[in-house]
Amino acid sequence: MNRKISIDKKNKELYIEYKLNISDLQYL
């Protein structure tokens, strides 16, 4: 259970980073 939470947290961070990268591309 604890491990799953850390995986979810990591995925959420990756997703946020991905969204930020996408928005950066839109401004180019």
PDB file of N, CA, C and O in Angstrom:
ATOM      1  N   MET A   1       0.839  -1.205   0.000  1.00  0.00           N
ATOM      2  CA  MET A   1       0.000   0.000   0.000  1.00  0.00           C
ATOM      3  C   MET A   1       0.873   1.255   0.000  1.00  0.00           C
ATOM      4  O   MET A   1       0.682   2.165  -0.806  1.00  0.00           O
ATOM      5  N   ASN A   2       1.813   1.279   0.902  1.00  0.00           N
ATOM      6  CA  ASN A   2       2.710   2.432   0.984  1.00  0.00           C
ATOM      7  C   ASN A   2       3.475   2.615  -0.329  1.00  0.00           C
ATOM      8  O   ASN A   2       3.667   3.733  -0.806  1.00  0.00           O
ATOM      9  N   ARG A   3       3.903   1.496  -0.892  1.00  0.00           N
ATOM     10  CA  ARG A   3       4.652   1.526  -2.141  1.00  0.00           C
ATOM     11  C   ARG A   3       3.790   2.084  -3.279  1.00  0.00           C
ATOM     12  O   ARG A   3       4.268   2.864  -4.103  1.00  0.00           O
ATOM     13  N   LYS A   4       2.535   1.682  -3.314  1.00  0.00           N
ATOM     14  CA  LYS A   4       1.622   2.163  -4.346  1.00  0.00           C
ATOM     15  C   LYS A   4       1.476   3.679  -4.271  1.00  0.00           C
ATOM     16  O   LYS A   4       1.447   4.362  -5.295  1.00  0.00           O
ATOM     17  N   ILE A   5       1.385   4.194  -3.056  1.00  0.00           N
ATOM     18  CA  ILE A   5       1.255   5.647  -2.889  1.00  0.00           C
ATOM     19  C   ILE A   5       2.483   6.350  -3.460  1.00  0.00           C
ATOM     20  O   ILE A   5       2.352   7.368  -4.140  1.00  0.00           O
ATOM     21  N   SER A   6       3.675   5.816  -3.190  1.00  0.00           N
ATOM     22  CA  SER A   6       4.879   6.455  -3.708  1.00  0.00           C
ATOM     23  C   SER A   6       4.926   6.388  -5.236  1.00  0.00           C
ATOM     24  O   SER A   6       5.403   7.317  -5.887  1.00  0.00           O
ATOM     25  N   ILE A   7       4.433   5.292  -5.801  1.00  0.00           N
ATOM     26  CA  ILE A   7       4.365   5.175  -7.267  1.00  0.00           C
ATOM     27  C   ILE A   7       3.376   6.198  -7.829  1.00  0.00           C
ATOM     28  O   ILE A   7       3.665   6.863  -8.824  1.00  0.00           O
ATOM     29  N   ASP A   8       2.222   6.321  -7.195  1.00  0.00           N
ATOM     30  CA  ASP A   8       1.229   7.299  -7.640  1.00  0.00           C
ATOM     31  C   ASP A   8       1.800   8.710  -7.566  1.00  0.00           C
ATOM     32  O   ASP A   8       1.572   9.527  -8.458  1.00  0.00           O
ATOM     33  N   LYS A   9       2.538   8.991  -6.505  1.00  0.00           N
ATOM     34  CA  LYS A   9       3.127  10.314  -6.328  1.00  0.00           C
ATOM     35  C   LYS A   9       4.132  10.583  -7.447  1.00  0.00           C
ATOM     36  O   LYS A   9       4.164  11.674  -8.016  1.00  0.00           O
ATOM     37  N   LYS A  10       4.947   9.578  -7.754  1.00  0.00           N
ATOM     38  CA  LYS A  10       5.942   9.711  -8.811  1.00  0.00           C
ATOM     39  C   LYS A  10       5.243   9.940 -10.150  1.00  0.00           C
ATOM     40  O   LYS A  10       5.658  10.800 -10.927  1.00  0.00           O
ATOM     41  N   ASN A  11       4.185   9.174 -10.422  1.00  0.00           N
ATOM     42  CA  ASN A  11       3.441   9.332 -11.673  1.00  0.00           C
ATOM     43  C   ASN A  11       2.831  10.718 -11.780  1.00  0.00           C
ATOM     44  O   ASN A  11       2.815  11.319 -12.854  1.00  0.00           O
ATOM     45  N   LYS A  12       2.332  11.219 -10.670  1.00  0.00           N
ATOM     46  CA  LYS A  12       1.725  12.543 -10.664  1.00  0.00           C
ATOM     47  C   LYS A  12       2.779  13.601 -10.975  1.00  0.00           C
ATOM     48  O   LYS A  12       2.516  14.544 -11.722  1.00  0.00           O
ATOM     49  N   GLU A  13       3.971  13.444 -10.404  1.00  0.00           N
ATOM     50  CA  GLU A  13       5.061  14.382 -10.681  1.00  0.00           C
ATOM     51  C   GLU A  13       5.459  14.310 -12.155  1.00  0.00           C
ATOM     52  O   GLU A  13       5.685  15.339 -12.792  1.00  0.00           O
ATOM     53  N   LEU A  14       5.542  13.100 -12.690  1.00  0.00           N
ATOM     54  CA  LEU A  14       5.882  12.939 -14.103  1.00  0.00           C
ATOM     55  C   LEU A  14       4.817  13.570 -14.994  1.00  0.00           C
ATOM     56  O   LEU A  14       5.131  14.212 -15.996  1.00  0.00           O
ATOM     57  N   TYR A  15       3.561  13.382 -14.619  1.00  0.00           N
ATOM     58  CA  TYR A  15       2.453  13.929 -15.389  1.00  0.00           C
ATOM     59  C   TYR A  15       2.490  15.451 -15.385  1.00  0.00           C
ATOM     60  O   TYR A  15       2.277  16.087 -16.417  1.00  0.00           O
ATOM     61  N   ILE A  16       2.763  16.030 -14.215  1.00  0.00           N
ATOM     62  CA  ILE A  16       2.857  17.493 -14.118  1.00  0.00           C
ATOM     63  C   ILE A  16       4.019  17.993 -14.977  1.00  0.00           C
ATOM     64  O   ILE A  16       3.885  18.982 -15.698  1.00  0.00           O
ATOM     65  N   GLU A  17       5.144  17.312 -14.898  1.00  0.00           N
ATOM     66  CA  GLU A  17       6.311  17.687 -15.690  1.00  0.00           C
ATOM     67  C   GLU A  17       5.976  17.602 -17.182  1.00  0.00           C
ATOM     68  O   GLU A  17       6.347  18.483 -17.957  1.00  0.00           O
ATOM     69  N   TYR A  18       5.275  16.543 -17.578  1.00  0.00           N
ATOM     70  CA  TYR A  18       4.867  16.351 -18.960  1.00  0.00           C
ATOM     71  C   TYR A  18       3.945  17.479 -19.419  1.00  0.00           C
ATOM     72  O   TYR A  18       4.114  18.018 -20.512  1.00  0.00           O
ATOM     73  N   LYS A  19       2.983  17.827 -18.590  1.00  0.00           N
ATOM     74  CA  LYS A  19       2.065  18.919 -18.933  1.00  0.00           C
ATOM     75  C   LYS A  19       2.818  20.233 -19.071  1.00  0.00           C
ATOM     76  O   LYS A  19       2.522  21.030 -19.962  1.00  0.00           O
ATOM     77  N   LEU A  20       3.789  20.464 -18.197  1.00  0.00           N
ATOM     78  CA  LEU A  20       4.582  21.687 -18.274  1.00  0.00           C
ATOM     79  C   LEU A  20       5.372  21.710 -19.582  1.00  0.00           C
ATOM     80  O   LEU A  20       5.461  22.748 -20.238  1.00  0.00           O
ATOM     81  N   ASN A  21       5.938  20.577 -19.956  1.00  0.00           N
ATOM     82  CA  ASN A  21       6.683  20.497 -21.209  1.00  0.00           C
ATOM     83  C   ASN A  21       5.778  20.760 -22.406  1.00  0.00           C
ATOM     84  O   ASN A  21       6.179  21.448 -23.345  1.00  0.00           O
ATOM     85  N   ILE A  22       4.589  20.233 -22.382  1.00  0.00           N
ATOM     86  CA  ILE A  22       3.625  20.448 -23.460  1.00  0.00           C
ATOM     87  C   ILE A  22       3.273  21.929 -23.568  1.00  0.00           C
ATOM     88  O   ILE A  22       3.231  22.483 -24.666  1.00  0.00           O
ATOM     89  N   SER A  23       3.023  22.558 -22.443  1.00  0.00           N
ATOM     90  CA  SER A  23       2.660  23.977 -22.491  1.00  0.00           C
ATOM     91  C   SER A  23       3.841  24.820 -22.964  1.00  0.00           C
ATOM     92  O   SER A  23       3.647  25.837 -23.630  1.00  0.00           O
ATOM     93  N   ASP A  24       5.063  24.408 -22.628  1.00  0.00           N
ATOM     94  CA  ASP A  24       6.244  25.114 -23.135  1.00  0.00           C
ATOM     95  C   ASP A  24       6.289  25.022 -24.658  1.00  0.00           C
ATOM     96  O   ASP A  24       6.603  26.000 -25.337  1.00  0.00           O
ATOM     97  N   LEU A  25       5.977  23.852 -25.185  1.00  0.00           N
ATOM     98  CA  LEU A  25       5.986  23.669 -26.635  1.00  0.00           C
ATOM     99  C   LEU A  25       4.947  24.560 -27.308  1.00  0.00           C
ATOM    100  O   LEU A  25       5.191  25.081 -28.397  1.00  0.00           O
ATOM    101  N   GLN A  26       3.816  24.736 -26.685  1.00  0.00           N
ATOM    102  CA  GLN A  26       2.759  25.553 -27.276  1.00  0.00           C
ATOM    103  C   GLN A  26       3.169  27.021 -27.397  1.00  0.00           C
ATOM    104  O   GLN A  26       2.651  27.749 -28.243  1.00  0.00           O
ATOM    105  N   TYR A  27       4.106  27.448 -26.539  1.00  0.00           N
ATOM    106  CA  TYR A  27       4.519  28.858 -26.600  1.00  0.00           C
ATOM    107  C   TYR A  27       5.636  29.104 -27.604  1.00  0.00           C
ATOM    108  O   TYR A  27       5.984  30.253 -27.875  1.00  0.00           O
ATOM    109  N   LEU A  28       6.196  28.040 -28.154  1.00  0.00           N
ATOM    110  CA  LEU A  28       7.290  28.212 -29.119  1.00  0.00           C
ATOM    111  C   LEU A  28       6.781  28.763 -30.452  1.00  0.00           C
ATOM    112  O   LEU A  28       7.568  28.968 -31.376  1.00  0.00           O
TER     113      LEU A  28
END
